[in-house]
Amino acid sequence: IDDIINQIKGGRFTLKHTE
């Protein structure tokens, strides 16, 4: 899934995990 890689690259994955 490229979506996860894209989110991690965008820094949204960390934000979602932090919140």
Secondary structure as GFF3:
##gff-version 3
##sequence-region A 1 19
A	DSSP	alpha_helix	2	10	.	.	.	ID=ss1
A	DSSP	alpha_helix	12	18	.	.	.	ID=ss2
###
